[in-house]
Amino acid sequence: MVDVFVPRQIAALQGKTVTHVACGDTHTLIVLEGGRMLSFGRGTNGQLGVGGSKDSLVPVEVERLASPVSGVACGAEHSLCVTTDGTAYAWGWGRYGNLGSGSNEDLCGRGKGKGGG
């Protein structure tokens, strides 16, 4: 691997319109026009949202949700998104209750938020 010290276009995204970007310690989430979500980077704790814990060197599409994604956020090794219908999803490193699920277990797929109080 080589570090890059100047901005460089992500070749896999050429020709696509990016609307949102979020970065964790070692992973990235991207939302494309139309609400499709992509992820890449370290996947050790399931933070890529593709159903496993493998790393990805290129953007991969996260399985589509019932509604388009309108926003994303990343923690160190966990991820969250909100869809256009206002539903929140969280996945990845669950330690310390990061996912808001009532558990401290990691979640390699996306878990639907239960809502606050």
Sine and cosine of phi, psi and omega as CSV:
sin_phi,cos_phi,sin_psi,cos_psi,sin_omega,cos_omega
0.00,0.00,0.51,-0.86,0.00,-1.00
-0.79,-0.61,0.75,-0.66,0.11,-0.99
-0.96,0.26,0.50,-0.87,0.01,-1.00
-0.89,-0.46,0.82,-0.57,-0.13,-0.99
-0.97,-0.23,0.06,1.00,0.09,-1.00
-0.70,-0.72,0.47,-0.88,0.01,-1.00
-0.85,0.53,0.65,-0.76,0.00,-1.00
-0.61,-0.79,0.70,-0.71,0.02,-1.00
-0.89,0.45,0.62,-0.78,0.05,-1.00
-0.99,0.12,0.93,-0.36,-0.13,-0.99
-0.83,0.55,-0.62,0.78,-0.04,-1.00
-0.92,0.39,-0.26,0.96,-0.02,-1.00
-0.97,-0.22,0.03,1.00,-0.01,-1.00
-0.85,0.53,0.76,-0.65,0.01,-1.00
1.00,0.06,-0.05,1.00,0.02,-1.00
-0.96,-0.27,0.53,-0.85,0.03,-1.00
-0.99,-0.11,0.90,-0.43,0.00,-1.00
-1.00,-0.03,0.75,-0.66,0.00,-1.00
-0.95,-0.32,-0.44,0.90,0.01,-1.00
-0.56,-0.83,0.55,-0.84,0.07,-1.00
-0.67,-0.74,0.65,-0.76,0.10,-0.99
-0.63,-0.77,0.58,-0.82,-0.04,-1.00
-0.80,-0.60,0.70,-0.72,0.18,-0.98
-0.99,-0.14,-0.28,-0.96,0.03,-1.00
-0.88,0.48,-0.66,0.75,-0.10,-0.99
-0.63,-0.77,0.36,0.93,0.03,-1.00
-0.56,-0.83,0.30,-0.95,-0.05,-1.00
-0.69,-0.72,0.61,-0.79,0.14,-0.99
-0.90,-0.44,0.61,-0.79,0.02,-1.00
-0.73,-0.68,0.67,-0.74,0.12,-0.99
-0.93,-0.36,0.75,-0.66,0.04,-1.00
-0.99,-0.12,0.36,-0.93,0.11,-0.99
-0.78,0.63,0.73,-0.68,-0.06,-1.00
0.99,-0.12,-0.13,0.99,0.12,-0.99
1.00,-0.02,0.17,0.98,0.10,-0.99
-0.97,0.26,0.60,-0.80,-0.04,-1.00
-0.89,-0.45,0.70,-0.71,0.04,-1.00
-0.86,-0.51,0.42,-0.91,0.07,-1.00
-0.61,-0.79,0.39,-0.92,0.10,-0.99
-0.31,-0.95,0.31,-0.95,-0.01,-1.00
0.91,-0.41,-0.49,-0.87,-0.02,-1.00
-0.96,0.28,0.69,-0.73,-0.03,-1.00
-0.86,-0.52,0.20,0.98,-0.15,-0.99
-0.72,0.70,-0.64,0.76,-0.05,-1.00
-0.96,-0.29,0.30,0.95,0.02,-1.00
0.99,0.12,0.16,0.99,-0.09,-1.00
-0.92,0.39,-0.21,0.98,0.04,-1.00
-0.98,0.18,-0.31,0.95,0.07,-1.00
0.96,0.28,0.43,0.90,-0.02,-1.00
-0.94,-0.34,0.27,0.96,0.11,-0.99
1.00,0.05,0.26,0.96,0.01,-1.00
-0.37,-0.93,-0.23,-0.97,-0.06,-1.00
-0.82,-0.57,0.38,0.93,0.04,-1.00
-0.99,0.13,0.51,-0.86,0.11,-0.99
-0.97,0.25,0.37,-0.93,0.10,-1.00
-0.71,-0.70,0.83,-0.56,-0.01,-1.00
-0.99,0.13,-0.22,0.98,0.01,-1.00
-0.75,-0.66,0.39,-0.92,0.04,-1.00
-0.87,0.50,0.74,-0.67,0.08,-1.00
-0.84,-0.54,0.56,-0.83,-0.03,-1.00
-0.97,0.23,0.76,-0.65,0.12,-0.99
-0.98,0.19,0.64,-0.77,-0.01,-1.00
-0.77,0.64,0.70,-0.71,-0.06,-1.00
-0.91,0.41,0.58,-0.82,0.04,-1.00
-1.00,-0.07,0.08,-1.00,-0.02,-1.00
-0.89,0.46,-0.51,0.86,0.03,-1.00
-0.80,-0.60,0.41,-0.91,0.03,-1.00
-0.87,0.49,0.51,-0.86,0.04,-1.00
-0.98,0.18,0.73,-0.69,0.00,-1.00
-0.92,-0.39,-0.24,0.97,0.03,-1.00
-0.29,-0.96,0.45,-0.89,0.00,-1.00
-0.67,-0.74,0.42,-0.91,0.10,-1.00
-0.53,-0.85,0.48,-0.88,0.02,-1.00
-0.77,-0.64,0.65,-0.76,0.23,-0.97
-0.99,-0.13,-0.26,-0.96,-0.01,-1.00
-0.81,0.59,-0.82,0.58,-0.01,-1.00
-0.62,-0.78,0.58,0.81,0.13,-0.99
-0.64,-0.77,0.35,-0.94,-0.10,-0.99
-0.71,-0.71,0.44,-0.90,0.06,-1.00
-0.63,-0.78,0.46,-0.89,0.13,-0.99
-0.57,-0.82,0.32,-0.95,0.12,-0.99
-0.80,-0.60,0.62,-0.78,-0.01,-1.00
-0.98,-0.18,0.17,-0.98,-0.07,-1.00
-0.91,0.43,-0.30,0.95,0.06,-1.00
-1.00,-0.01,0.11,0.99,0.07,-1.00
1.00,0.05,0.16,0.99,0.01,-1.00
-1.00,0.08,0.72,-0.69,0.03,-1.00
-0.99,-0.16,0.64,-0.77,0.06,-1.00
-0.79,-0.61,0.56,-0.83,0.03,-1.00
-0.65,-0.76,0.54,-0.84,0.02,-1.00
-0.35,-0.94,0.31,-0.95,0.02,-1.00
0.94,-0.34,-0.65,-0.76,-0.11,-0.99
-0.95,0.33,0.92,-0.40,-0.08,-1.00
-0.99,-0.10,-0.07,1.00,-0.04,-1.00
-0.83,0.56,0.56,-0.83,-0.02,-1.00
0.93,0.38,0.21,0.98,0.00,-1.00
0.98,0.21,0.38,0.92,-0.05,-1.00
-0.80,0.61,-0.47,0.88,-0.14,-0.99
-1.00,-0.07,-0.11,0.99,0.03,-1.00
0.93,0.36,0.35,0.94,-0.10,-1.00
-1.00,-0.08,-0.07,1.00,-0.08,-1.00
1.00,0.08,0.11,0.99,-0.02,-1.00
-0.75,-0.67,0.33,-0.94,0.10,-0.99
-0.94,-0.34,0.39,0.92,0.01,-1.00
-1.00,0.05,0.53,-0.85,0.11,-0.99
-0.94,0.33,0.49,-0.87,0.01,-1.00
-0.77,-0.64,0.93,-0.36,-0.05,-1.00
-0.99,0.15,-0.27,0.96,0.14,-0.99
-0.95,-0.32,0.03,-1.00,-0.01,-1.00
-0.99,0.11,0.66,-0.75,0.07,-1.00
-0.92,-0.38,0.72,-0.70,-0.02,-1.00
-0.97,0.23,0.72,-0.69,0.02,-1.00
-0.93,0.38,0.56,-0.83,-0.03,-1.00
-1.00,-0.03,-0.18,0.98,-0.01,-1.00
1.00,-0.05,0.48,-0.88,-0.04,-1.00
-1.00,0.08,-0.24,-0.97,-0.07,-1.00
-0.90,-0.44,0.00,0.00,0.00,0.00
